[in-house]
């Protein structure tokens, strides 16, 4: 299974498992509305994380191929760290780990650092990475807000 197929499978698994487990916990109309909101936010979160993972991996790969790779060393390492944290967070949410909220908060911090670092560089892939990180930050914060209520 290639990386893109694996990521698509992971995204679908997270959405299906969360929707099923949320449905089981439903107790009334108010809870159904909250569940629907959480399901929509989870969908946005998964898509934002998938986009962030892809953008970060691409940014790191492109920066490694530059002649000035030593000058973008922090960009490379931060992008790879961000992709790894987003990937781990998706896995932990998928299995409803007790640590998902801590990982989402870490994900926000790492995405903030990555967006800041990549935003310093003019390369298109760096700018795309910074933008994807910003979307991921918003999606994480929205999901945390809904799930904590």
Secondary structure, 3 states (H helix, E strand, C coil): CCHHHHHHHHHHHHHHHHHHHHHHCCCCHHHHHHHHHHHHHHHHHHHHHHHHHHHHHHHHHHHHCCCCHHHHHHHHHHHHHHHHHHHHHHHHHHCCCCCHHHHHHHHHHHHHHHHHHHCCCCCHHHHHHHHHHHHHHHHHHHHHHHHHC
